[in-house]
Each structure stands twice: as C-alpha cells, then as structure tokens.
C-alpha cells in the first residue's frame, strides 16, 4: 500500500512540475510575441506608450483642477499648451548653438584627430606590431603557389543598429506624426480618461476585480508621478550647476550644456557617459592646451557623480531604488526596439511594471526582482498575523469612489 501511495505522489509531483513548466513556457512565448509586436509596430506603439505615460503623470493635475471647478477638457488643453511652450522654449535655447556645432563637425573631427595624434600613433604602433607577429612565415623551398591561390572574399554581416529603430524620427513628417498622435491621445486621455476607466470597470465581473484595477492604476500613477517629479527637479538643479560650471570654465554656449545635462540625466548610467564624451570633444576643439579638455570633462563627471551617488539616492530613497543591472538591460532593450525615445521611456516602463506587479499576488515575486521593498515578517500572536498585507488594506478615497460609482 505504501508503494502505491509513493508512486501516486510521485506521479502527482511530476504532473505538477510538467504543468508549471508548460505555464512558464507559455508565458515566455507570449512575452516574446508581445515584444516582437511592439518592435514591429514601433511607429504606432511609441507615441501611444508615451501618451499613456504622460497621462499617468499628469492625471492628478486634472483631477485637482476638477475639484476647484476647472473642467477636464479645459485642464487638458491648458496642460498641452504648457507642454508646447516648454518644449518650444527649450528648443529655441539650444537650436542655434546645436546647428552651429553640427555644421562645424567636419572641422572639429580634423582638430580632434590632430590633438589626439599622440594617442593614435601609439595605438597604431601597437597594431602594427601585432600584425607583424601574426604574419605567417614563408617557407624557404618556395613551394608556395601564389598564382594558384585566390584571396578569400571578405564577408561582412551587418547587424541591425539603433538608427533603424528611429526611422519614424528621421524626417520632419515623421516627427509631426509622432507629436500629433501623442498630443491628441494625451488630450483625450486627460479629458475623458476617467470615463473610459469607469466603462472598463463596468465590464469586470466583481467588486474585487474592480478594486484591484483601481489600486493598480493608483499605484502606477503614484510611482511614476513621484519618480518623474523628483528626477525632473534633480535634473534641473544639475543642469543649472553644469551650465554655471561650463560658463566659469569658458565653454561656448553654456546654456546648451545645461540643457543637455538636464535631458541626458533622464537616462541613467549612459546619459552621463554620453554627455561627458560630447563635452570632452567640444572642449578639445575650443581650447589649445589638450589637458584643459580633461579638466572640463572631469568637472562635468564630478557634478554628475555627486548627483548620481549622493543626491538622487537620498531624495528617492529605498522605495525607488532599482538594480543597475535591470536599469541597464531596460535601456538597452527598449533603446534597440524603439530608438532614442525607447531609451527615455525605459526607466518609466520599468517603474510602471514594478508598481503594477505589486498589486497582484501572483506577480509579487517579479515585483521583488524589479526592486520592490520586501515586507518584513510581522509578529504572530495565537497563530494569526497581526495585520493583513498592504494590498488587502482599505481603499483610498479615490478608489472607493470609483468602485462605488461603477457598481
């Protein structure tokens, strides 16, 4: 009898393992198909995702305006007008110096090559020495048949590069298309997004599902809004400090470098590296002593390092901390799929995924992997926990209002 029970339990365990493996395989395949669809439809997906991200950030502003008597349509129009003014003003500040820099690029390249000749010569010497060591020796008997041998034809396999992922931003018409789709969708989401949410909640089967949906939206909204608001303030201060430092060091167009530091710092890790490279090249072109370019670049890196290592962690705290490995992978993956816009959206997408996973029991392990804070074990009295988990607590006022209205 015991042997039968053991064989039965073994079969059940094998069946459960096979079932879990099948579910995992199905999820992996579904994820890959979704990523391929997002890559294939990037010309449409990028403005749509951008609009939804901005909606989650700006939705509290519209709701606050509604409380003081401003209709959602007027609030949405005012927000879009303010965004257009901000984008136009920023473009006006950096457009002329950026155009001059791009126009002088050929001359700058020759100057950089000339000033870095001492490095390129050493690298060339090392390369030539390596080639000499790698050359095969010719046999003394002269058996080599040079006429009968043919040189191999070099074959080059071109991998897809990031420029292929930004084709929708390569021309004026595509930029206008992106701005039109994103702006129109953002306006309608801000003006009528709550009505759409209530319609979706009516389609859900029960109150628990409706409550979970509202909690998820609130969590994503709070996470994205808090992160982008704090990061924007930090980046503005960094841009101001960089602009002042570049002005004191004599760099041309210090406003351009301040705006560049502000924009590039939305890209963790890679933004500071790209900004330091550009600053180094421009400083190398504009100043005669070569060492002064290293002084300017070091100043830029010191400011960005202080911000990244001390200021940002102190302001964001542990609740917004994420693994640098996951952040880097997110930047690479979304940058490869969606180009430069994907690079800027990579961290908000990561935060939104983490905040959404926190509200579903089956996805909480994924939320912990993405950086969610693991709750400490609670003291137990009489075999029962003192408190329920966070996602089972009472709803906020907004969630209670929306769920009750949809019932």
Buried (B, 14 or more C-beta within 10 A) or exposed (E): EEEEEEEEEEEEEEEEEEEEEEEEEEEEEEEEEEEEEBBEEBBBBBBEBBBBBBBBBBBBBBBEBBEEEBEBBBBBBBBBEEBEEEEEEEEEBBEEBBEEBEEEEEEBEEBBEEBBEEEEEEEEEEEEEEEEEEEEEEEEEEEEEEEEEEEEEEEEEEEEEBEEBBEBBEEEEBEEBBBEBBBEBBBBBBBBBBEEBBEEBEEBEEEEEBBBBBBBBBBBBBBBBBBBEBBBEBBBEBBEBBBEBBBEBEBBBBBBBBBBBBBBBBBBEBBBEBBBEBBBBBBBBBBEEEEBBEEBBEBBBEBBEEBBEEEBEEEBEEEBEBEEEBBBEBBBBBBBBBBBBBBBBBBBBBBBBBBBBBBBEEBBEBBBEBBBEEEEEEEEEEEEEEEEEEBEEEBEEBBEEBBEEBE
